């Protein structure tokens, strides 16, 4: 993994480095997922990840933030390189929510395509899109949900801790351990009140906080419903 990171970091120095980094890591992800889930599912899944990351990318550019092209690592997802950090929590939330919104729209398109064609494969891909975007909205850094809830109050990150623990009990995974390690400094910062030292960063008008709060809750509700319904639909089809 470290070797791959160094390799694709080096590609960024080439003229077409960004394109090679994104295309190359997407191809590696597709090949890796194909070994476990088949080629067409792998292609659809990586395409949904790409839509999610492009949501972040476009939103960052809209707010004048220089960002790098998406980079993919199998079973860890994808990310865009932020070359300049947002100057306040609202900008960060704007970029943060754009990914799940774009990913959800892509999953919806896949869902209706599956319904019209009767494809179980497309339905499975759409379920992955709904569930992963829901998972990504956990109110805890480094998830997108942590970036969105920070505009309301960083203290909401404390709600993400029992959710993460519950997920680990339900489905133990090394990835969840990695996320917990990455989240620990942020949680401790809030627990000790250190975030209050950056009061200016979190000084956002109430109207904006309410706007992001309603969007966040509404998106979670929709994704939870779709994840449940599509999962049940898949179960009935496969069982039939």
HELIX and SHEET records of a PDB file:
HELIX    1   1 UNK A    2  UNK A   11  1                                  10    
HELIX    2   2 UNK A   17  UNK A   37  1                                  21    
HELIX    3   3 UNK A   39  UNK A   62  1                                  24    
HELIX    4   4 UNK A   89  UNK A  117  1                                  29    
HELIX    5   5 UNK A  120  UNK A  135  1                                  16    
HELIX    6   6 UNK A  144  UNK A  149  1                                   6    
HELIX    7   7 UNK A  154  UNK A  157  5                                   4    
HELIX    8   8 UNK A  158  UNK A  170  1                                  13    
HELIX    9   9 UNK A  174  UNK A  191  1                                  18    
HELIX   10  10 UNK A  194  UNK A  198  5                                   5    
HELIX   11  11 UNK A  206  UNK A  239  1                                  34    
SHEET    1   A 2 UNK A  71  UNK A  73  0                                        
SHEET    2   A 2 UNK A  77  UNK A  79 -1                                        
END                                                                             
